[in-house]
Amino acid sequence: MDPSSLNSAELQHYISKEKEKAMVNEMVAKLTSVCWDKCVTSTPGSKFSSSESSCLSNCAQRYLDMSLIIMKRFQSMNSMH
């Protein structure tokens, strides 16, 4: 998609979608960094140990749950104003 060929509404939609992609990429990078540092205690071989896999899964789920709670909180704060 060529942004220069879009009208104003289409351009706003395009920018919004690009911001969403950037936020998702940033969240994945942060999640990967945080959970890796917390859960992977040694150099992994060809696969993670069961405790590392469990830790990574739990860490990712908690991170996503907290992100959702924070997002909902900000949305409710914005709707009050």
PLY file of the C-alpha trace (Angstrom):
ply
format ascii 1.0
element vertex 81
property float x
property float y
property float z
element edge 80
property int vertex1
property int vertex2
end_header
0.00 0.00 0.00
1.35 3.40 -1.00
0.49 5.94 1.74
0.88 8.89 -0.67
-2.13 7.72 -2.72
-4.54 7.66 0.25
-7.17 10.25 1.15
-7.22 11.77 4.64
-9.50 9.15 6.26
-7.61 6.29 4.61
-4.31 7.81 5.72
-5.53 8.08 9.33
-6.61 4.43 9.20
-3.25 3.43 7.71
-1.36 5.34 10.42
-3.53 3.77 13.12
-2.83 0.26 11.79
0.91 0.97 11.60
0.88 2.21 15.21
-0.90 -0.98 16.27
1.73 -3.09 14.50
4.52 -1.12 16.19
2.90 -1.58 19.61
2.53 -5.33 19.08
6.16 -5.61 17.95
7.30 -3.61 20.98
5.23 -5.79 23.32
6.65 -8.99 21.84
10.21 -7.66 22.14
9.65 -6.61 25.76
7.93 -9.87 26.62
10.73 -11.88 25.05
13.40 -9.93 26.91
11.69 -10.03 30.31
10.65 -13.67 30.18
13.96 -14.86 28.72
15.92 -13.14 31.48
13.60 -14.52 34.14
13.21 -18.10 32.91
16.26 -19.18 30.91
19.04 -19.76 33.41
21.52 -21.58 31.20
22.41 -21.67 27.53
19.63 -23.72 25.96
20.42 -26.77 23.88
18.11 -27.83 21.10
15.06 -27.26 23.32
14.07 -25.76 26.67
13.82 -27.82 29.83
10.31 -28.48 31.12
10.77 -25.95 33.93
11.98 -23.30 31.45
9.04 -24.01 29.12
6.58 -23.76 31.99
8.19 -20.56 33.27
8.19 -18.97 29.80
4.53 -19.86 29.27
3.47 -18.53 32.68
5.57 -15.39 32.29
4.11 -14.62 28.87
0.55 -15.19 30.10
1.03 -12.94 33.14
2.61 -10.23 30.97
-0.28 -10.33 28.49
-2.87 -10.36 31.29
-1.28 -7.30 32.92
-1.02 -5.48 29.59
-4.74 -6.07 29.02
-5.63 -4.84 32.52
-3.53 -1.70 32.04
-5.03 -1.03 28.60
-8.59 -1.40 29.96
-7.73 0.93 32.84
-6.44 3.62 30.48
-9.51 3.23 28.28
-11.83 3.68 31.25
-9.86 6.73 32.41
-10.09 8.25 28.91
-13.83 7.65 28.69
-14.36 9.56 31.96
-12.84 12.75 30.52
0 1
1 2
2 3
3 4
4 5
5 6
6 7
7 8
8 9
9 10
10 11
11 12
12 13
13 14
14 15
15 16
16 17
17 18
18 19
19 20
20 21
21 22
22 23
23 24
24 25
25 26
26 27
27 28
28 29
29 30
30 31
31 32
32 33
33 34
34 35
35 36
36 37
37 38
38 39
39 40
40 41
41 42
42 43
43 44
44 45
45 46
46 47
47 48
48 49
49 50
50 51
51 52
52 53
53 54
54 55
55 56
56 57
57 58
58 59
59 60
60 61
61 62
62 63
63 64
64 65
65 66
66 67
67 68
68 69
69 70
70 71
71 72
72 73
73 74
74 75
75 76
76 77
77 78
78 79
79 80
